[in-house]
Amino acid sequence: VQLQASGGGLVETGGSLRLSCTGSGRSFSNSAVGWFRQAPGKGRELVAGIIWSGGNTYYEDFAKGRFTISREHAENTAYLSMDSLKTEDTAVYYCAVDDHPDHSGSYYYWNVVFRRQSDWGQGTLVTVSS
């Protein structure tokens, strides 16, 4: 089972991108799907997550109001739409999946449990130029 993130690229400050996450050979229907990012020289940080069945979402503070996580059931694809991009958003973005989510979608779940037990895919590079 592989997770594939795509949609990264080079964009100017203030621009937008939409990242996609697909899973070959797996269904997200009972999963939680999230996005992490890792900037050069920094650790991975959570960006946003979604509980697939109920659509409950979670965002880190820096993502609120600018990023939107969504899912398309028919395509079994999760998206991260990013607007008003800043240079500090430059990073490799990874999607991750947890097949045994806590449906409460609490802060503890996303920041501790999801981080610990999710499966990661290959990342996609987002570069925001000034």
C-alpha positions as CSV (number, residue, x, y, z in Angstrom):
1,V,0.0,0.0,0.0
2,Q,1.4,3.3,-1.0
3,L,0.4,6.9,-0.3
4,Q,1.2,9.4,-3.0
5,A,1.2,13.1,-2.5
6,S,1.3,15.4,-5.5
7,G,0.6,18.9,-6.5
8,G,3.6,20.7,-5.2
9,G,5.6,23.2,-7.1
10,L,7.0,26.7,-7.2
11,V,4.6,29.6,-6.5
12,E,5.0,33.3,-5.6
13,T,4.1,34.8,-2.2
14,G,0.4,35.1,-2.0
15,G,-0.2,32.4,-4.5
16,S,-2.2,29.1,-4.2
17,L,-1.6,25.4,-4.6
18,R,-3.7,22.3,-4.1
19,L,-2.0,19.2,-2.9
20,S,-3.6,15.7,-3.5
21,C,-3.1,12.5,-1.5
22,T,-4.1,9.1,-2.9
23,G,-3.7,5.7,-1.6
24,S,-3.2,2.8,-4.0
25,G,-4.7,-0.4,-2.8
26,R,-6.4,1.2,0.2
27,S,-9.6,2.9,1.0
28,F,-9.7,5.9,3.3
29,S,-13.3,5.4,4.3
30,N,-12.5,4.4,7.9
31,S,-9.4,6.4,8.2
32,A,-8.0,9.7,9.3
33,V,-5.9,11.5,6.7
34,G,-3.5,14.3,7.6
35,W,-0.8,16.5,6.1
36,F,2.6,17.1,7.7
37,R,5.4,19.3,6.4
38,Q,9.1,19.6,6.9
39,A,11.0,22.7,6.1
40,P,14.7,22.7,5.5
41,G,16.6,22.1,8.7
42,K,13.4,21.7,10.8
43,G,11.4,18.8,12.1
44,R,8.1,17.6,10.7
45,E,5.1,19.5,11.8
46,L,1.4,18.8,11.5
47,V,-0.5,21.0,9.1
48,A,-4.1,19.7,9.0
49,G,-6.2,16.5,9.3
50,I,-9.6,15.1,8.5
51,I,-11.6,12.3,9.8
52,W,-12.8,10.7,6.6
53,S,-16.2,9.3,7.7
54,G,-17.5,12.4,9.5
55,G,-15.5,15.1,7.8
56,N,-14.2,16.6,11.1
57,T,-11.2,18.7,10.4
58,Y,-8.2,19.9,12.4
59,Y,-5.8,22.7,11.7
60,E,-2.7,24.0,13.3
61,D,-2.8,27.6,14.0
62,F,-0.6,28.7,11.2
63,A,-2.9,26.9,8.7
64,K,-6.2,28.3,9.9
65,G,-7.8,30.7,7.5
66,R,-5.3,29.9,4.7
67,F,-5.4,26.2,4.3
68,T,-8.3,23.9,3.7
69,I,-8.3,20.1,4.0
70,S,-11.0,18.2,2.2
71,R,-11.8,14.8,0.7
72,E,-13.5,13.3,-2.3
73,H,-15.1,10.0,-1.5
74,A,-15.5,8.8,-5.1
75,E,-11.8,9.5,-5.9
76,N,-10.5,8.3,-2.5
77,T,-8.4,11.4,-2.5
78,A,-7.7,14.0,0.1
79,Y,-6.8,17.5,-0.7
80,L,-4.9,20.4,0.9
81,S,-5.8,23.7,-0.6
82,M,-3.3,26.4,0.3
83,D,-4.0,30.1,-0.2
84,S,-2.1,33.2,0.6
85,L,1.2,31.3,0.7
86,K,4.2,32.7,2.5
87,T,7.9,32.0,2.1
88,E,7.8,30.2,5.4
89,D,5.4,27.7,3.9
90,T,8.2,26.3,1.9
91,A,8.6,22.7,2.8
92,V,8.1,19.1,1.7
93,Y,4.5,18.2,2.4
94,Y,3.6,14.6,3.3
95,C,0.3,13.0,3.6
96,A,-0.3,10.4,6.3
97,V,-3.1,7.9,7.1
98,D,-4.3,6.3,10.3
99,D,-6.6,3.4,9.8
100,H,-7.7,3.3,13.4
101,P,-8.6,6.9,14.2
102,D,-10.0,8.5,17.2
103,H,-13.2,9.9,15.7
104,S,-13.3,12.7,18.3
105,G,-10.5,14.4,16.4
106,S,-9.1,15.9,19.5
107,Y,-5.9,18.0,19.8
108,Y,-4.3,15.0,21.6
109,Y,-5.3,12.6,18.9
110,W,-3.8,14.6,16.1
111,N,-0.7,15.8,17.8
112,V,0.2,12.6,19.7
113,V,-1.7,9.6,18.5
114,F,-1.9,10.3,14.8
115,R,1.7,11.5,14.6
116,R,2.7,8.2,16.3
117,Q,0.6,5.6,14.4
118,S,0.0,7.0,11.0
119,D,1.5,5.6,7.8
120,W,3.5,8.2,5.7
121,G,3.8,8.5,2.0
122,Q,6.3,10.3,-0.2
123,G,6.3,14.0,0.0
124,T,5.8,16.8,-2.5
125,L,7.9,19.9,-2.5
126,V,6.3,23.3,-2.1
127,T,8.5,26.3,-2.8
128,V,7.2,29.8,-2.2
129,S,9.3,32.6,-3.6
130,S,9.4,36.1,-2.4
